[in-house]
C-alpha cells in the first residue's frame, strides 16, 4: 500500500496543485481531506491554466478517482461550477466521488462570514468570505448539515431549523439584518442535491478497500502548516487542520496507511492573508519578486489579491516540515530567482528582547521578530529549460543544498517552471 500526503510547509500557495497534478499520473485516487473553496490550487497542463478551489487536482487525468472526503467543507455551488468549467474547456469527464458524510457549506455560512469580516473591519483576519469559519463553527457545535441529510427532506428541515435558531438572533440583534426561515433555503439545496447525486457514495469504505488492494492514493492538503489552528499562527489560521496528521481522519483512510509526506515550499516566501510574516518585503523590491513569481505573478488563486512576498524563511519552513512530519520536500519556483545576483535567506529570528532564535515562536513573540539574513550567490540566468539537477548552475545547486541543510529535510523535487515537465526529481 502506498498513500502519500501532499501538504504545505508554509502559509499556503506553495505549489501543491502542480505537485498533485504531476504525481497523480502514477496514482489511482486523489483525495481532498480538509478545507473548502477558500483556497485555490493553480495548475498548468496541456488543457490550459486552471485554478481549482473545490475539486481535487487529479481531475485532469480521466483514469483517476477524485475524492472529496468527509473532512472537507463541501461547497456544492463551487463544485458544480468548477466541474462545468472543466468540461467547457475540453477536459475529459473526470471520475469524482463525494463522501456522503461531508458537511455542506450553506448560504448562511457565507453571509455570516461577510457580515463578521465587515463588522471587524481593520481587526479582521483576512477571510476569503467563503463561509469557512462559520461552517466549521457549526460543524463542531453539532449544528452542521451532512450531505446525506439533503436526501431526507424532513431531516434537512429539522437540521436547518436547529441551525438557524441562534443565527437569527445574531442577524437581527448584532448585524441588523432580516432573519431567515429554514424553508427559504430548502429549494436550492434540494436542487443541488439532485445534481450531486451521481457522485455521492461512502468514500471511506471505497478508500479502505483501495488500501487493502495496495492501490496508490494521494491525499491533497489545502493551505500550509502555518495556517493550522493548533500549530500555526493562530488566530490568523484557517478553521481546519492543515497537517498530514489530520489526513487519515479527513480522508477516511487508516492512520498507518500513509507512507510518505511530501511538504511543498517555494524557493522564496509568499503569503495571502493577514498575520505575521517575518521576511516580508515592501515597495519596489516586493513588486519585482511578485511580478516575476510563477506563470502569472504572485496573486491569490481564490481572491486575486496580491500575495505578500519575502525571502525564503528557513525558520518557518523547518518548523513547517517538522509539524507536517515531512519525509521529503518539493521546492518550487526556483526559476523565479534567476534575476538576482545575491539572494538573502532568513536563517534565524531576532526577538524583541534582542535574543536570536532558530526556533519558530508563538504569535506573541512572532509579531515583533526580525529576520536574520544570510546572502547566497545567485545564478543570474534562465533555468527553465534544465531537466536534471546536475545541469543546474552551480550557484542554483548550492542554493537548493543550503535550504535542504537548513530545513533538515531532503529536497526530493525541484520545480523550475509551471509546466508538468519543468520538474526535476533528485536521486538519493
C-alpha positions as CSV (number, residue, x, y, z in Angstrom):
1,X,0.0,0.0,0.0
2,X,1.3,3.5,-0.9
3,X,-0.5,6.5,0.4
4,X,1.2,9.9,0.0
5,X,0.1,13.1,1.7
6,X,1.0,16.3,-0.3
7,X,0.9,19.3,2.1
8,X,2.1,22.8,2.5
9,X,5.1,23.7,4.7
10,X,4.3,27.4,5.0
11,X,1.3,29.8,4.7
12,X,-0.2,28.1,1.6
13,X,0.3,29.0,-2.1
14,X,3.4,26.8,-2.2
15,X,2.6,24.9,-5.5
16,X,0.8,21.8,-4.1
17,X,-1.6,21.7,-7.0
18,X,1.2,21.2,-9.5
19,X,2.8,18.5,-7.4
20,X,-0.5,16.7,-7.1
21,X,-1.2,17.0,-10.8
22,X,2.2,15.6,-11.7
23,X,2.2,12.8,-9.2
24,X,-1.4,11.8,-9.9
25,X,-0.2,10.2,-13.2
26,X,1.0,7.3,-11.1
27,X,-1.9,7.2,-8.7
28,X,-5.4,5.7,-8.7
29,X,-7.0,8.1,-6.2
30,X,-6.6,11.8,-5.3
31,X,-8.4,12.8,-2.1
32,X,-9.2,16.3,-0.7
33,X,-9.4,15.8,3.0
34,X,-9.9,19.3,4.6
35,X,-10.9,22.9,3.8
36,X,-13.2,24.1,1.2
37,X,-13.3,26.6,-1.6
38,X,-11.4,29.2,0.4
39,X,-8.0,28.5,-1.2
40,X,-7.1,27.6,-4.8
41,X,-4.6,25.3,-6.5
42,X,-3.2,26.7,-9.7
43,X,-2.4,24.1,-12.3
44,X,-1.0,24.4,-15.9
45,X,-1.2,21.5,-18.2
46,X,-2.0,20.8,-21.9
47,X,-5.6,21.8,-21.3
48,X,-4.6,25.3,-20.2
49,X,-4.3,27.1,-16.9
50,X,-6.8,26.3,-14.1
51,X,-7.4,27.5,-10.6
52,X,-9.2,24.7,-8.6
53,X,-10.9,25.5,-5.4
54,X,-13.2,22.6,-4.6
55,X,-12.2,19.8,-7.0
56,X,-9.1,17.6,-6.3
57,X,-6.1,18.2,-8.5
58,X,-6.3,14.8,-10.2
59,X,-9.4,15.8,-12.3
60,X,-7.2,16.3,-15.4
61,X,-6.5,12.5,-15.6
62,X,-9.6,10.6,-16.7
63,X,-8.4,7.4,-15.1
64,X,-8.1,8.8,-11.6
65,X,-10.8,8.6,-9.0
66,X,-11.1,12.1,-7.4
67,X,-12.5,12.1,-3.9
68,X,-13.9,14.8,-1.7
69,X,-13.6,13.3,1.7
70,X,-15.7,13.6,4.9
71,X,-13.3,16.2,6.4
72,X,-14.0,18.8,3.7
73,X,-16.2,21.8,3.7
74,X,-18.3,20.9,0.7
75,X,-19.4,24.0,-1.3
76,X,-21.8,22.4,-3.8
77,X,-22.2,25.5,-5.9
78,X,-18.4,25.8,-6.3
79,X,-18.2,22.0,-7.1
80,X,-20.8,22.1,-9.8
81,X,-19.4,25.3,-11.3
82,X,-15.8,24.1,-11.5
83,X,-16.8,20.8,-13.0
84,X,-18.8,22.5,-15.7
85,X,-15.9,24.9,-16.4
86,X,-13.6,21.9,-16.9
87,X,-15.9,20.3,-19.4
88,X,-16.5,23.5,-21.3
89,X,-12.7,23.8,-21.7
90,X,-12.3,20.3,-23.2
91,X,-11.2,18.4,-20.1
92,X,-12.5,14.8,-20.3
93,X,-15.2,13.9,-17.8
94,X,-13.4,13.2,-14.6
95,X,-14.3,10.5,-12.2
96,X,-15.5,12.2,-9.0
97,X,-16.8,10.7,-5.7
98,X,-18.1,12.8,-2.8
99,X,-18.4,11.5,0.7
100,X,-22.0,11.2,1.9
101,X,-20.6,12.3,5.3
102,X,-19.0,15.5,4.0
103,X,-20.8,18.6,5.5
104,X,-22.2,21.3,3.4
105,X,-21.3,25.0,3.3
106,X,-24.7,26.8,3.4
107,X,-25.5,30.3,2.0
108,X,-25.9,31.4,5.6
109,X,-22.3,30.5,6.3
110,X,-21.1,32.8,3.5
111,X,-23.4,35.5,4.8
112,X,-22.1,35.4,8.3
113,X,-18.5,35.3,7.0
114,X,-19.1,38.5,5.1
115,X,-21.0,40.2,8.0
116,X,-18.4,39.4,10.6
117,X,-15.4,40.5,8.5
118,X,-17.3,43.7,7.8
119,X,-18.0,44.2,11.5
120,X,-14.4,43.6,12.4
121,X,-13.0,46.0,9.8
122,X,-9.3,46.6,10.4
123,X,-9.3,43.9,13.1
124,X,-10.4,41.2,10.5
125,X,-8.4,38.0,9.8
126,X,-8.3,38.3,6.0
127,X,-11.1,35.9,5.4
128,X,-11.9,34.9,1.8
129,X,-15.6,35.2,2.8
130,X,-16.3,31.7,1.5
131,X,-18.1,30.8,4.8
132,X,-15.4,28.5,6.2
133,X,-15.1,29.7,9.8
134,X,-18.9,29.8,10.3
135,X,-19.1,26.4,8.6
136,X,-16.6,24.8,11.0
137,X,-18.2,26.6,13.9
138,X,-21.5,24.8,13.1
139,X,-19.7,21.5,12.5
140,X,-18.1,21.4,15.9
141,X,-21.2,22.8,17.6
142,X,-23.1,19.9,16.1
143,X,-25.3,22.2,14.0
144,X,-23.9,21.2,10.6
145,X,-25.7,19.6,7.7
146,X,-24.2,16.4,6.2
147,X,-24.6,15.7,2.5
148,X,-26.7,12.7,3.3
149,X,-29.2,15.0,5.1
150,X,-30.0,16.6,1.7
151,X,-31.7,13.4,0.6
152,X,-34.1,13.3,3.5
153,X,-36.4,16.4,3.4
154,X,-37.8,16.1,6.9
155,X,-34.4,15.7,8.4
156,X,-32.9,18.5,6.4
157,X,-35.7,20.9,7.5
158,X,-35.1,19.9,11.1
159,X,-31.3,20.4,10.8
160,X,-31.8,23.9,9.2
161,X,-34.3,24.9,11.9
162,X,-31.9,24.0,14.7
163,X,-29.0,25.8,13.0
164,X,-30.9,29.0,12.4
165,X,-32.4,29.5,15.9
166,X,-29.3,31.2,17.3
167,X,-28.2,32.7,14.0
168,X,-31.5,34.6,13.5
169,X,-30.9,36.3,16.9
170,X,-27.5,37.4,15.8
171,X,-28.8,38.6,12.4
172,X,-31.4,40.8,14.0
173,X,-29.6,42.0,17.1
174,X,-25.9,42.1,16.1
175,X,-26.0,42.7,12.4
176,X,-29.3,44.5,12.0
177,X,-30.4,42.1,9.1
178,X,-33.6,40.3,8.3
179,X,-34.0,36.8,9.8
180,X,-34.0,33.7,7.6
181,X,-36.6,31.0,7.6
182,X,-35.3,27.4,7.0
183,X,-37.9,26.9,4.3
184,X,-36.2,29.6,2.2
185,X,-33.0,27.5,2.0
186,X,-34.7,24.2,1.1
187,X,-35.4,24.5,-2.7
188,X,-31.9,25.4,-3.7
189,X,-30.3,22.8,-1.5
190,X,-32.6,20.1,-2.8
191,X,-32.0,21.1,-6.4
192,X,-28.2,21.0,-5.8
193,X,-28.5,17.6,-4.1
194,X,-30.1,16.1,-7.2
195,X,-27.3,17.4,-9.4
196,X,-24.8,16.0,-7.0
197,X,-26.5,12.6,-6.6
198,X,-24.4,10.7,-9.2
199,X,-21.2,11.5,-7.4
200,X,-22.2,10.7,-3.8
201,X,-21.1,7.5,-2.1
202,X,-19.5,6.1,1.1
203,X,-15.9,7.1,0.2
204,X,-14.5,5.8,3.4
205,X,-15.4,2.2,2.5
206,X,-14.1,2.8,-1.0
207,X,-10.7,4.0,0.2
208,X,-10.3,1.3,2.8
209,X,-10.8,-1.3,0.1
210,X,-8.3,0.6,-2.1
211,X,-5.8,0.4,0.7
212,X,-6.3,-3.3,1.1
213,X,-5.6,-3.7,-2.6
214,X,-2.4,-1.7,-2.3
215,X,-3.6,1.0,-4.8
216,X,-1.8,4.3,-4.8
217,X,-3.6,7.2,-3.1
218,X,-2.6,10.8,-3.0
219,X,-4.1,12.9,-0.1
220,X,-4.2,16.6,-1.1
221,X,-3.9,19.2,1.6
222,X,-5.1,22.8,1.5
223,X,-3.1,25.8,2.7
224,X,0.0,25.1,4.8
225,X,1.3,24.2,8.2
226,X,1.4,27.8,9.4
227,X,-2.3,28.1,8.8
228,X,-3.1,25.2,11.1
229,X,-5.3,26.3,14.1
230,X,-3.2,24.3,16.6
231,X,0.3,24.6,15.3
232,X,0.2,27.7,13.1
233,X,-0.1,31.5,13.5
234,X,-3.4,31.4,15.3
235,X,-5.7,33.3,15.1
236,X,-4.5,34.1,11.6
237,X,-5.2,30.5,10.7
238,X,-7.8,28.5,8.8
239,X,-10.5,26.6,10.6
240,X,-9.5,23.0,9.8
241,X,-6.2,21.2,10.4
242,X,-3.8,21.6,7.5
243,X,-1.4,18.9,8.8
244,X,-0.7,15.5,7.3
245,X,-1.7,14.1,10.8
246,X,-5.3,15.0,10.0
247,X,-5.2,13.5,6.6
248,X,-6.3,10.0,7.6
249,X,-9.3,11.4,9.5
250,X,-10.4,13.9,6.9
251,X,-9.9,11.4,4.0
252,X,-11.1,8.3,5.7
253,X,-8.1,6.0,5.5
254,X,-6.3,4.1,8.2
255,X,-3.7,6.1,10.1
256,X,-1.0,3.6,9.4
257,X,-1.7,3.8,5.6
258,X,0.4,7.0,5.0
259,X,3.9,6.0,3.9
260,X,5.1,9.4,2.5
261,X,4.5,13.0,3.4
262,X,5.7,15.5,0.7
263,X,5.9,19.0,2.1
264,X,5.9,21.7,-0.6
265,X,7.6,25.1,-0.2
266,X,8.7,27.9,-2.5
267,X,12.3,28.9,-3.1
268,X,11.2,32.3,-1.6
269,X,8.2,33.0,0.7
270,X,4.7,34.1,-0.3
271,X,1.5,34.6,1.7
272,X,-2.1,35.6,1.1
273,X,-4.0,36.8,4.1
274,X,-3.2,38.5,7.4
275,X,-0.8,37.6,10.2
276,X,2.9,37.8,11.0
277,X,5.3,37.3,8.0
278,X,8.8,37.9,9.2
279,X,10.7,38.1,5.9
280,X,8.0,40.3,4.1
281,X,9.3,42.7,1.5
282,X,7.7,46.0,0.6
283,X,7.9,48.6,-2.2
284,X,9.7,48.0,-5.5
285,X,11.7,45.0,-4.1
286,X,8.4,43.2,-3.3
287,X,6.7,44.2,-6.6
288,X,9.7,42.9,-8.6
289,X,9.5,39.5,-6.9
290,X,5.7,39.4,-7.1
291,X,5.7,40.3,-10.8
292,X,8.2,37.5,-11.6
293,X,6.7,34.9,-9.4
294,X,5.1,31.9,-11.2
295,X,3.4,32.0,-14.6
296,X,1.2,35.0,-13.8
297,X,2.8,36.6,-10.8
298,X,2.0,36.3,-7.1
299,X,-1.7,36.8,-6.9
300,X,-4.1,34.6,-5.0
301,X,-5.9,31.9,-7.0
302,X,-9.1,32.4,-5.0
303,X,-9.0,36.1,-4.1
304,X,-6.9,37.6,-6.8
305,X,-5.2,39.6,-4.1
306,X,-1.5,40.4,-4.5
307,X,0.4,37.9,-2.4
308,X,2.7,39.2,0.3
309,X,6.2,38.1,-0.7
310,X,9.6,37.7,1.1
311,X,12.8,35.9,1.2
312,X,13.0,32.2,2.0
313,X,12.3,31.6,5.7
314,X,14.3,28.6,6.9
315,X,13.0,29.0,10.5
316,X,9.3,28.9,9.4
317,X,9.9,26.2,6.8
318,X,11.9,23.9,9.1
319,X,9.1,24.2,11.7
320,X,6.5,23.5,9.0
321,X,8.3,20.4,7.8
322,X,8.6,19.2,11.4
323,X,5.0,19.5,12.3
324,X,4.0,18.0,9.0
325,X,6.3,15.1,9.6
326,X,7.7,15.5,6.1
327,X,9.6,12.6,4.6
328,X,10.6,14.8,1.6
329,X,10.2,18.3,0.2
330,X,9.3,19.7,-3.1
331,X,11.0,23.1,-3.7
332,X,9.0,25.2,-6.2
333,X,9.6,28.4,-8.2
334,X,13.4,28.1,-8.1
335,X,13.4,29.7,-11.6
336,X,11.9,32.9,-10.3
337,X,15.1,33.9,-8.5
338,X,17.2,33.8,-11.7
339,X,17.2,37.6,-12.0
340,X,19.1,38.1,-8.7
341,X,22.9,38.3,-8.2
342,X,22.6,37.7,-4.5
343,X,19.7,36.0,-2.7
344,X,19.0,36.6,1.0
345,X,17.8,33.7,3.2
346,X,16.3,34.1,6.7
347,X,18.3,31.7,8.9
348,X,17.1,32.9,12.4
349,X,14.9,35.5,14.1
350,X,15.9,38.4,16.3
351,X,13.3,38.8,19.0
352,X,12.2,42.0,20.7
353,X,14.4,41.4,23.8
354,X,17.5,41.2,21.5
355,X,17.9,37.4,21.6
356,X,18.3,35.3,18.5
357,X,16.5,32.1,17.9
358,X,16.3,29.4,15.2
359,X,13.0,28.1,16.6
360,X,9.6,29.3,15.3
361,X,8.0,31.1,18.2
362,X,4.4,31.5,19.3
363,X,2.5,34.5,18.0
364,X,3.2,36.7,21.0
365,X,6.9,36.8,20.1
366,X,6.5,36.3,16.3
367,X,4.7,39.7,15.9
368,X,7.9,41.7,16.6
369,X,10.5,39.2,15.3
370,X,13.0,40.4,12.7
371,X,14.8,38.2,10.1
372,X,18.5,37.4,10.5
373,X,19.6,37.1,6.8
374,X,22.4,35.4,5.1
375,X,23.1,36.1,1.4
376,X,23.8,33.4,-1.1
377,X,25.2,33.8,-4.6
378,X,22.6,34.0,-7.3
379,X,22.9,32.3,-10.7
380,X,21.6,35.2,-12.9
381,X,20.3,33.1,-15.7
382,X,17.2,31.3,-17.0
383,X,17.0,27.7,-15.8
384,X,13.5,26.8,-17.1
385,X,14.9,24.5,-19.8
386,X,17.0,22.4,-17.4
387,X,15.9,18.8,-16.9
388,X,18.3,17.4,-14.4
389,X,19.7,18.6,-11.1
390,X,23.3,18.3,-12.2
391,X,22.6,20.6,-15.2
392,X,21.6,23.5,-12.9
393,X,24.2,26.2,-12.4
394,X,26.5,25.6,-9.5
395,X,25.0,28.5,-7.5
396,X,21.5,27.2,-8.0
397,X,22.5,23.7,-6.8
398,X,24.2,25.3,-3.8
399,X,21.1,27.3,-3.0
400,X,19.0,24.1,-3.0
401,X,21.6,22.3,-0.9
402,X,21.7,25.2,1.6
403,X,18.0,25.2,2.0
404,X,18.0,21.4,2.4
405,X,20.5,21.6,5.2
406,X,18.6,24.5,6.8
407,X,15.2,22.8,6.9
408,X,16.8,19.4,7.8
409,X,14.6,17.5,5.3
410,X,15.6,16.0,2.0
411,X,14.5,18.0,-1.1
412,X,13.3,15.3,-3.5
413,X,11.8,17.6,-6.2
414,X,12.8,20.9,-7.7
415,X,10.3,22.8,-9.8
416,X,11.8,25.3,-12.3
417,X,8.6,26.4,-14.1
418,X,4.8,26.0,-14.1
419,X,4.5,23.1,-16.6
420,X,4.5,19.4,-15.8
421,X,7.8,18.7,-17.5
422,X,9.5,21.5,-15.6
423,X,10.1,19.3,-12.6
424,X,13.4,17.8,-11.5
425,X,13.3,14.6,-9.4
426,X,16.5,14.3,-7.4
427,X,18.1,11.0,-6.8
428,X,19.3,9.8,-3.4
